[in-house]
Amino acid sequence: MEHCPFAQTAEIAAALRVWHTRIDDPPLIFDDRAAIPLLSPGMRQLAKPPLPFFTMQLRALEGIHPELAALRGQTVTRARFAEDALDAALDRGCRQILILGAGLDTTAIRRPDVVKQATLLEVDHPDTQRWKRARLPPELARSVSFSAVDFARNGLPERLLEARLDPRRPLFAHWLGCTYYLSPETIRTTLDSLAQVVAPGSELVADYWLPSETLGWRPSMLLRGIGLALDTQHQPLLGCVSSATIHALAADSGWQVAEDLDAATIRARWLAGRRDSLSVPAFGHCLRLIRK
Ligand SMILES: C[S@@+](CC[C@H](N)C(=O)[O-])C[C@H]1O[C@@H](n2cnc3c(N)ncnc32)[C@H](O)[C@@H]1O
């Protein structure tokens, strides 16, 4: 893989969404088979439908250790939460869609209806964006606008205005799988920067992870294990924050909390009655903010 510090986590998130379509039971929470052509050959190989025996074994293991399936569940439930909010925004007449920290997001591929009726802008770290654009077929690359921003260095308002975002019209944005890689200060500046250039009523969906010291033993061990694995990829977990902290950061930047789903609510909304081994981690929250 060409050098790109964030490519690995972006690709793992996409591969987890594809895996959901391969090993979990219908109904799918989020169908992202569109991501398959964007995966590297090795990951694509892993995303092939497994033999039924393997699926059975995996489910048995995940039944005993639900944390093994938790990241897959977290990745698809946050994607579904954002997709439902996107559809509601389109129904309200919102025609500006912004995807922050896009990674291998496939909205441009899966949703020709969005591309047709709204402007779609992807923002990502310059390295990740270059890496993704090299994987997109040219006709798809033309259906979406791209803007390169390092959240840690800011410049978001200027880049969004250069990309012709209209600050007088409402916007829908999502920012998935990103906050925990950023320091609380960078989360604050990003929320603040976005608030500066969007119309009141605009919406932002994001997810965040609670700090390990606030969790029980098993989720705390899982989060610490993920942190150690990410350290080896030079992508440390910098911004695991409490609900009180992220709500305060949002409020200070002019955002009102419309919804904050904890793990129990996420489980009740999307996992109740499922017979597969999908689960979600106790530390994952889904957040929906509205610009005041
Ligand atoms: C785990 S991926 C999530 C991608 C996608 N949103 C998803 O849910 O599949 C994390 C994303 O955050 C982006 N990211 C991390 N740190 C960043 C920074 N400082 N500036 C801009 N983007 C950043 C990465 O480039 C990557 O696309």
The ligand as a Gaussian input file, in Angstrom:
#p B3LYP/6-31G(d) Opt

LIG

0 1
 C      -11.513000       5.102000      10.088000
 S      -11.475000       6.192000       8.714000
 C      -13.225000       6.484000       8.528000
 C      -13.584000       6.738000       7.102000
 C      -15.080000       6.852000       6.802000
 N      -15.659000       8.042000       7.373000
 C      -15.810000       5.602000       7.250000
 O      -16.629000       5.663000       8.171000
 O      -15.532000       4.561000       6.650000
 C      -10.874000       7.704000       9.402000
 C      -10.844000       8.867000       8.437000
 O      -10.453000      10.044000       9.172000
 C       -9.567000      10.781000       8.373000
 N       -8.697000      11.589000       9.242000
 C       -8.027000      11.183000      10.346000
 N       -7.298000      12.206000      10.822000
 C       -7.517000      13.273000      10.007000
 C       -7.044000      14.612000       9.978000
 N       -6.182000      15.064000      10.877000
 N       -7.490000      15.419000       8.980000
 C       -8.357000      14.957000       8.048000
 N       -8.842000      13.697000       8.033000
 C       -8.422000      12.873000       9.000000
 C       -8.768000       9.739000       7.624000
 O       -8.152000      10.286000       6.474000
 C       -9.830000       8.704000       7.305000
 O      -10.453000       8.942000       6.075000

